Amino acid sequence: EIVLTQSPGTLSLSPGERATLSCRASEVVSISYLAWYQQKPGQAPRLLIYGTSNRATGIPDRFSGSGSETDFTLTISRLEPEDFAVYYCQQYGYSPGTFGQGTKVEIK
Amino acid sequence: QVTLKESGPVLVKPTETLTLTCSVSGFSLNNTNMGVTWIRQPPGKALEWLAHIFWDDEKSYNSSLQTRLTISKDTSKSQVVLTMTNMDPVDTGTYFCARRLHGSGHFDYWGQGTLVTVSS
C-alpha cells in the first residue's frame, strides 16, 4: 500500500498569504492519479485538483497543483477566508487508493 | 445535476452487519465508465477508501477489509449497496459514497456522508 505523508500538519497563515502544502508518497505515483481535496467541518470533501495539476470544475485559479514521482504540492496563491479548511491528497495508482492524513490551514 | 446520498442505520451493535445504500441521480450506473466508491472517515481522522464498483460490475476492495466488505449495485433503483460484517467500535465514523469515472483516479462528486456509531 502506498503511504502518503502530508506536511505540515497545520499551517497557520493570514488571509492574502500564500499556502504551500506538501504530499510525499512512499512509492512513485503516476501524475495521472494524484488528486487534492478540500474539506470543511461537517462537509464532504470537495475535489480541487486531479491529475496532479488540473483544476476541477469551478475551482478558482488561485489553487494550483504540481509535482511528480513521489513529491507533490498544492499551492494557494492568496488565501481567501473560505480557504481555511483541511486539505487531503489522494492517489489511485495502485489499489487500494490511499489518502494522506491531511493538512489543516488555519487562520493565524 | 449529479447527486449522491447515503442512507443507513445511525447506530449498530458490535458484531452486527452494517448495510449502507448510496442513491445516485444525474447519471446512470449503466453508463460506460461510471463508478461509485465508498470511503469512510473516523471522527477527527483521515479518509479511508473502502470499495468501488463500476458500470460493468467490476469491483475492488481495500485489502485490509476485504473479508468484511461486499459492494453491489441495483441499476434499476440507481443504488449502490455496501455491507460490512462484524462491526466494531473502531468502525465508527462518517461513511461517504462518491463518483469515480473508470480510467480516472479521483472522486468528482460526493454524498454528504452518513455517521455510523458502533456501540452496545
Boltz contact constraints between the chains, C-beta under 6 A:
constraints:
  - contact:
      token1: [A, 33]
      token2: [B, 105]
      max_distance: 6.0
  - contact:
      token1: [A, 35]
      token2: [B, 106]
      max_distance: 6.0
  - contact:
      token1: [A, 44]
      token2: [B, 96]
      max_distance: 6.0
  - contact:
      token1: [A, 44]
      token2: [B, 110]
      max_distance: 6.0
  - contact:
      token1: [A, 44]
      token2: [B, 112]
      max_distance: 6.0
  - contact:
      token1: [A, 44]
      token2: [B, 113]
      max_distance: 6.0
  - contact:
      token1: [A, 47]
      token2: [B, 106]
      max_distance: 6.0
  - contact:
      token1: [A, 47]
      token2: [B, 108]
      max_distance: 6.0
  - contact:
      token1: [A, 50]
      token2: [B, 106]
      max_distance: 6.0
  - contact:
      token1: [A, 92]
      token2: [B, 105]
      max_distance: 6.0
  - contact:
      token1: [A, 95]
      token2: [B, 60]
      max_distance: 6.0
  - contact:
      token1: [A, 96]
      token2: [B, 49]
      max_distance: 6.0
  - contact:
      token1: [A, 96]
      token2: [B, 62]
      max_distance: 6.0
  - contact:
      token1: [A, 97]
      token2: [B, 49]
      max_distance: 6.0
  - contact:
      token1: [A, 99]
      token2: [B, 46]
      max_distance: 6.0
  - contact:
      token1: [A, 99]
      token2: [B, 47]
      max_distance: 6.0
  - contact:
      token1: [A, 101]
      token2: [B, 46]
      max_distance: 6.0
  - contact:
      token1: [A, 102]
      token2: [B, 46]
      max_distance: 6.0
